[in-house]
Amino acid sequence: MSHPNDVLVRRWFEEVWNQRRLASIDELADPDCVGHSENGRLEGIDAWRAMFDAFIAAMPDLRATVEDVLVDGDRVSVRWSFTGTHTAALQDIPPTNRAIHARGTTWFRVADGRLVEAWDTWNQGALLASLARRA
């Protein structure tokens, strides 16, 4: 039987990233959620939504795959990968129409059945530099 926090993060990747079900952002994440990434701190659900919108606009065919999940109480670690095609500008990098593949991990903190904090670890800078060289 799956742990509720395992189900929660899998729903996040499947419903938000793969199905583009925007209502799931409000349902699964706390309004005051905080994200930590290479680009800095994202505060609040609107910032999380803006980050999602930017990636989907740049790679409309983006597909996330959950490769592994570890749950320890209110902490959940997800090893993931994504693929997509860079067909629109991403952080001022013109579209390259190239296939993209990246892997990373996200550590979530869950409270009251919602995502309240996340730490993304992946080499986003290298991906963007690679796109910029090919633009």
PyMOL commands that set and color helices and strands:
alter all, ss='L'
color gray80, all
select helices_A, chain A and resi 4-18+23-28+45-58+124-134
alter helices_A, ss='H'
color red, helices_A
select strands_A, chain A and resi 29-37+40-43+63-72+75-85+99-111+114-121
alter strands_A, ss='S'
color yellow, strands_A
deselect
rebuild
show_as cartoon
